[in-house]
């Protein structure tokens, strides 16, 4: 596909062929083709590695390039390119009557074509951008992407600090992001004509078809009564057969939902029974595995905004400490969602620390029912909470955040700190929270974004970065290695510094340890399970048991990122004691950072530079020097 695009963009009227060559089959090429191929990629040099000198100086790398905007306008038949401004950029900087070039340095160029731009501007957009590369002396391999007004991809919108959200009938809700709103009734009839929309939304229909639900018990399926529809237990597994009409025939979807605390046997049985149901339908059904906390939109739409996940369960808890077929008469539900397509409620600990300013909570007790509305919730969420509360004959009491009375706090065991970050108190935000996973498990350092994240997405063997715009959290998993921890702070700072939206370089960064997450961190994950890492203890209880010097949340200073924070504070040893295997090192010496234990005199003599200069070198250069002197 990419080769075809290059041919179409650059070939013009000249006929161009695409030749596909597999590794090891070069000798089968046509002689003329082989000759041309070797001119650009000599086969006899395929295994040679260029020297570091050939790569040029790392000091010249454009790691903090300032993004620039250029306008391309037609004046008396001639196209002219002139600079508009340097970043950060705003959507208001561009108008529909022109086309523009966005220069993002080594990250590539973008050409934006306004709806009102001239025919010549539109037709010459790519050629203009390529000419811009030559004129500015940029790398000829710099990528160029053409976008048209109204069809901008997310990567392009992220270059602007205030790109407006699309004007739709309601706003988008994401379970882990702060923005939430209401949406009009979903029109499922459009999915049959628009298959791409169906694929993107994963909506087979509007959820109004026929559903049968079974719970896994004793390696078999037990049908659920109609009044239990939509009620799940986190310790169980369920199989749902959903049938919906189609213009040609009747279609089926088989979901098998697996609770977060279900047993391995239950999860295996649910998958096996889903296959058996599919076989009974002649293999015509679509099978979908659903993990608690990752329910697709269509799955939740089946239960019309009445999906509830309770703690415990029946099938998987008969021989355990918990055994229940219901939540009892005193419990609390956290409600998230704004319409029948995405709403569900999850039972959380009946404790003030479970509250979140971004959501609505329903508290059931023997004496009263409360609906607590956070400042960041919407009126539509409150309506959904009322529907859940209507299961009780008692009328609920509405409680708005900041207006709680003593009887409300008494019901929760007393007033305590909870997730009330100012970002969570905003019903809508132009900067949704983002989660990144950092790892070097594959032998190289990688950074990947996790979409639609939840607590189980935090990988214990790695380091994660949570960006909530006003601050950045570096989460340290219990199994993360020293190299990951060391790289995390540097990468987080570089992420802030290079954000084209114009982030404050002094945006605070916090280090968070697994199992000691504060409410300011957990609030962005929606439902937070304390049992997963904190043994059911609240944040306050965890703080009371922490010893001196073992802080749960620490502010990362700029000096920490640069690496000079620990040099003067660690013990020093002669080179002879450091140039040994990890098992022979003095106590407390990190094998990946032996150099910080050299005295200033030994460091200067060995590396011919000061430590503060050493840490500014690229990682490969640091490692090469350490290998040279036997302390890698």
HELIX and SHEET records of a PDB file:
HELIX    1   1 UNK A    2  UNK A   10  1                                   9    
HELIX    2   2 UNK A   26  UNK A   28  5                                   3    
HELIX    3   3 UNK A   31  UNK A   40  1                                  10    
HELIX    4   4 UNK A   43  UNK A   45  5                                   3    
HELIX    5   5 UNK A   58  UNK A   60  5                                   3    
HELIX    6   6 UNK A   91  UNK A   93  5                                   3    
HELIX    7   7 UNK A  105  UNK A  107  5                                   3    
HELIX    8   8 UNK A  119  UNK A  123  1                                   5    
HELIX    9   9 UNK A  125  UNK A  136  1                                  12    
HELIX   10  10 UNK A  154  UNK A  157  1                                   4    
HELIX   11  11 UNK A  190  UNK A  193  1                                   4    
HELIX   12  12 UNK A  195  UNK A  201  1                                   7    
HELIX   13  13 UNK A  226  UNK A  228  5                                   3    
HELIX   14  14 UNK A  264  UNK A  280  1                                  17    
HELIX   15  15 UNK A  297  UNK A  301  1                                   5    
HELIX   16  16 UNK A  352  UNK A  354  5                                   3    
HELIX   17  17 UNK A  379  UNK A  389  1                                  11    
HELIX   18  18 UNK A  406  UNK A  411  1                                   6    
HELIX   19  19 UNK A  455  UNK A  457  5                                   3    
HELIX   20  20 UNK A  482  UNK A  497  1                                  16    
HELIX   21  21 UNK A  519  UNK A  522  1                                   4    
HELIX   22  22 UNK A  523  UNK A  525  5                                   3    
HELIX   23  23 UNK A  530  UNK A  532  5                                   3    
HELIX   24  24 UNK A  539  UNK A  545  1                                   7    
HELIX   25  25 UNK A  558  UNK A  562  1                                   5    
HELIX   26  26 UNK A  575  UNK A  578  1                                   4    
HELIX   27  27 UNK A  582  UNK A  584  5                                   3    
HELIX   28  28 UNK A  591  UNK A  597  5                                   7    
HELIX   29  29 UNK A  600  UNK A  607  1                                   8    
HELIX   30  30 UNK A  611  UNK A  614  1                                   4    
HELIX   31  31 UNK A  619  UNK A  628  1                                  10    
SHEET    1   A 5 UNK A  78  UNK A  86  0                                        
SHEET    2   A 5 UNK A  68  UNK A  75 -1                                        
SHEET    3   A 5 UNK A  99  UNK A 103 -1                                        
SHEET    4   A 5 UNK A 109  UNK A 113 -1                                        
SHEET    5   A 5 UNK A 144  UNK A 148  1                                        
SHEET    1   B 5 UNK A 220  UNK A 223  0                                        
SHEET    2   B 5 UNK A 210  UNK A 217 -1                                        
SHEET    3   B 5 UNK A 237  UNK A 245 -1                                        
SHEET    4   B 5 UNK A 250  UNK A 258 -1                                        
SHEET    5   B 5 UNK A 286  UNK A 291  1                                        
SHEET    1   C 7 UNK A 231  UNK A 233  0                                        
SHEET    2   C 7 UNK A 307  UNK A 310  1                                        
SHEET    3   C 7 UNK A 344  UNK A 348  1                                        
SHEET    4   C 7 UNK A 331  UNK A 336 -1                                        
SHEET    5   C 7 UNK A 360  UNK A 364 -1                                        
SHEET    6   C 7 UNK A 369  UNK A 373 -1                                        
SHEET    7   C 7 UNK A 397  UNK A 400  1                                        
SHEET    1   D 6 UNK A 446  UNK A 450  0                                        
SHEET    2   D 6 UNK A 434  UNK A 439 -1                                        
SHEET    3   D 6 UNK A 463  UNK A 467 -1                                        
SHEET    4   D 6 UNK A 471  UNK A 476 -1                                        
SHEET    5   D 6 UNK A 508  UNK A 513  1                                        
SHEET    6   D 6 UNK A 553  UNK A 556 -1                                        
END                                                                             
